[in-house]
Amino acid sequence: MNPRIKAIKSINGFQLTLEFSNGATRTFDASPYLNHGVFTRLKDPVLFSQARVNYGTVTWPNELDISPDTIWLESR
């Protein structure tokens, strides 16, 4: 199992700085996801900035979330 997210901060555009349970700090660029399915709603910068940590992953209002494994594998 990949590490889970402990803290996040919204930064430039549609990127998040993430602190993981293993102590790593990485950046996730969500922009490639914003043209697909329910994630198109996250093109709204106000909604995107409402990102929170719940159950070890990133969530937004209206039950939007991204798999913590995807975030770990796609973050740098």
Secondary structure, DSSP 8 states (H G I E B T S, - for coil): ----EEEEEEETTTEEEEEETTS-EEEEE-GGGTTSGGGGGGGSHHHHTT-EEETTEEEETTTEEE-HHHHHHH--
